[in-house]
Amino acid sequence: MKPLAQMKEASRLRGLLFDIDETLTTEGRLTAAAYGAMERLQRAGKLVVPITGRPAGWCDHIARMWPVDAVVGENGAFYFRNSEGRFEKHFQDDAQVRSRNRARLEAIGRRILAAVPGCALASDQAYRETDLAIDFCEDVPALPLESAARIAELMRAEGLTAKISSIHVNGWFGSYDKLAMSKRLFATEFGHEEARLRAEYAFAGDSPNDAPMFEFFDHSVGVANVGRFADGLEHEPKYVTRASAGAGFAELVDRLLGAA
């Protein structure tokens, strides 16, 4: 990973896609500095798109209320967009499939909680449409990363796709991910083919579920706390910020706006 200062011609990039937890936020909080950076970026004419594992209920609010152009949620299960007064939801699976899968995920969740002491259903599980989120360090005493890996292993044994974030292990039926839905969003809503998305946008993240994005984007960036997962990243970001979490996000925005 190269220092962010080595990113060339950052100000020419058209926008930023970014994870939320511990990339935009800091210890679970959205700071004024990070929110202000997001707003400055959009006001400068850049596209601003969170790409998160957080639930549909949260993403509805984010798409409506934050200075963003769209949001991809539940690790690629959908994108929401609020454009010119019209709010739209686009899911990978239809409502019938989502309903059927939720019942199956509830049973899998109970088995995982029994098998891994100390973990819990994520507190935002009630607002999810498509996935199972197991908390290993957000609202429970932090478990070692080995426990997160064990949870992911159990999910995969049940036939789920499983990804580890900075706070949760998420599991879902299907092979989609953050990258697949990001490509769909940009092709459908902004008319950008994959090559343009790869070359003209930056991505920022901090954990293993961001690895496909780190690999795909020419200008992928890890905030400094990505080092926590140094041994568990399938693909590393090309660049890394000096600061961690929300402060690292603001550092990246300054770079994209030519202020650093």
N, C-alpha and C positions, 0 to 999 in steps of 0.2 A: 504494500500500500504506500502510495506516494503522499507527501504532505499536500494539503489542499492548495497551498501557495503555488504548486507546480502545475495546477490546472490551467491550460492555455485558453485564451479567448473565451473565458467563461461568460462574459457579458453578452456574447452573441447568441447564447442558448435561448430558446423560446419559452422555457418554463421548467417547473420542478414538480416531480412526483415524490412523495415522501411518506414514510411510516409515521405513525403517531406516537405510540408508547415509547418513551425514553429516546425518541428521536426529536419529535416536536416538544413533548412534555419532559418535565424534570421531576423525578421522584413522584410521578403520578399527578403532577400539577402542570397546568398550562400557564406559563409565565407571561407577563405583559410584554417582555422583550421578544419572546418567540411569536406570540400572536401578532405583535406589531410588525415583525419581520415578514410574516405571511401576508399581512395587509399591504405593506410597502411593495412586495413583489407583485401582487395583483394590480395595484395602482400603476405600476410601471409598465403594464401591458403584457406581463408574463402569464402563462397558464399555470394555475395552482391546483394540484390534485392530490389529496391524501389517499394513500393506498394502505389499508389497515386491516387488522384482524378483528377490530371492534364490531359490535352487533348492528343489525339493521336499525334498531331503535335509536341508537346513537347517531348512525349515519344519516338518518332522516333529518335530525336536528342540524348536523354538520352541513349538509347540502343546502339547507334552507337559511342558516343563520351565520355561517362563517364566510370569510372572504375567499371562497374557493370556486372553481369552475365545475367541479364534479367530485365525487368520492367513490372509491372502490372499497367494499367492505367484506367482512367475514372471509378474508384471505382469497378474494376473487369470486365469491358467490354471486355478486351483483355489482352494478354501479347505479348511483342515483345522481340526477342532475336537475338543478333549478335554473332554468334559462328563460329570460324574457317573461317572467311571471308564470311559467309552466313547469310544474314539478313532475319528473318522470322517474320511474323505477324499472330497471332492466335486470332480470334474474337469469342465472344460468339454467335453473330448473323451474318447471311450472309449479303452481300452487299445490296441486295434488301430490306431486313427487315430494315437495318440501314437507307437507303434512305427514306423509307416510314415513319419511326418513326421521322426523323428529321423535316419533315414538320409538324407533329402533335406537336412536342416539341416547334416549333417556335410560334404556336398559343397559347399554354399554357403559354409560356414566356410572351407574350404580356398581357395576362390577369393578371398574377402575378404582373407585373410592375405597372399596373393600380391600383391594390388592396393594394400594400404595398409601400407607399411613401418613397423615399430615396434609394430604392434598384435599381440595374441595372443588365443588362446582364453582366456576367463576361467578362473581356477584352480578355480572351482566348477562347471565345465561338466559334469563326470562325474556330478554329483548332480542334474542337471536332467532333467525329464520331457518338457518341451514346447517349449523355446525355445533359441535360439542366443545366447550372450553373448560379445561381443568386448570385451576389456579395452583401454582406452586410457589408463588412469592409475592403476590399483590396484596391479598387480604388474609393470608395465612403466614405464620412464621416461615421464613425462607427455607426451602428445601434445597439440597445440593443439586447441581445440574444432572447428576447421575439419576436422580429421581425423575426429573423431567424426561430424560432419555427412556426410562422405564415406562413412563406413561405413554410416550410415543410408540414404544414397542408394543404395548398392549393394544393400542388403537389400531395399529397396522395388522395385528393378529386378528382383529375383528373385521378386517376388510376396509378400514378407513385410510384415507390419506391423512398423514399427521405431520404437523409442523410445530417447532418450538419457537416461541417469541420470547421477549424479555420478561414476561410475566405469566403467560399461559402456555399450555399445550393445546392446540386446536386440532380437531379431527372432523372429517366430513366424507361423505360418499361422493366419489367422482374424482377425476384426475385434473381438474382445473386448479389454478393457483393465481397469485397476485398478477403475475406477468400475463397470463392468458387473457384475463379480463381487462387489463390495461390496454393490451393490443386491440381488443374488441371496442373498448370505449373510444380510443383515439381514431380508429378507422371509421366508426359509425358517426361519431359526433363532430370530429374535427377534420376528417378526410386525410389523415396521416397514415401512410403505409409504414410497415415495420422499420424500413431503413431510415426513414425520416425521424421516427420516434427514437430510435437508437442513437442517432447522431445529434439531434437538435434539442434534446431534453436531458436534464440531470435527474438522478434518483438518489435519495438519502434514506438510510436505514441503519439498523443497529443489531440485528439478530439473525439466527439461521433461517427464519421464514422469509427473509429478504434476499437469500442467496440467488434465486433465479433472476432477480432484478439486478443484483450486483454484477452478475455475469453478462446480462444482455446489454446494459447501457454503457456507452463509451465513456460517459461521465458519471459513473456511480460513486457515491460518497458514503463512507461510514462516519458517523459521529464518534468521538474518541472512545466512548464506552463500548463500541463494537469489539474492543480488545478482550472483553469478558468472555467472548465466544470464540477466541482465536483458534482453539483446537477443534471447534465443532462447525465451522463454516465450510460448506461444500465449495463455495466460490467467494472470494474476498472482494470488497469494493476496490476500485482503482485508486481512490484517494481517501484520506482520512483528515478530519478536522483536528485542530489543537484542543478545542473545548468539547465537553461532553454534553449529551442530551440537548435541551433547548438552546443552550448557549452555543453549541456546535451548529445547530440549525441556523441561528442568527448569523453566525460566522459565514456559513455557506451562502446565505442570502446576500450578505454584503459583497461576497465575491461575485455572485451572479449580477449584481447591480453596479459592479465596477467601483465599489467603495472600499475594497480591500485587495 
